[in-house]
Every structure is written in structure tokens, then in C-alpha cells.
Amino acid sequence: MTDNIPQSKFWTKPEVLAFCRISDSTLSRLERRGAFPARMVVGQRKVVWNREAVENWAADLADPAKLAG
């Protein structure tokens, strides 16, 4: 886990990108495919992701047994 990412329940887009080490375009592509946890709209111009869901998504990618099943 990245030390400079806040430990709140929700992460903003910059926090998600930093934790996952992916680009904005990769995040958009994963979301379009339904291959990334769903974002939540919390304001007119703000979206967040559930921290636990993103961490679980990353852990699943790191576990070859889960990818095979």
C-alpha cells in the first residue's frame, strides 16, 4: 500500500490513480468494461471510490488463483 494515500473510507480519483498506479485513461477503460469498482457521485463535480473495494480489486489482480477461477 502506498504510504501517502489517506486512510479514509473513500478515495478521490487522484488517490485511486496513485494507489493503483494506473493512468486516467486506463481507469476510464476499466470502468467502461465493468472491470473496476463503481464510482460514486457525491457532488456536482466530485466522484469517489470505496477504498475497500479498490483495495480488494487490486488484491484480486495480484492473486493468480482468483484470476483463473
NORRA-V849099 format. One line per field, one symbol per residue. phi: phi as a letter, one per 40 degrees, with the letter a starting at -180 (. if undefined). A space follows every 50 residues. Layout:
# NORRA-V849099
phi = ???
This chain:
# NORRA-V849099
phi = .ccccdcccbbcddccccccfbccccdccccccgbadccbcbacbbbbbc dcccccdcccccbdccccc
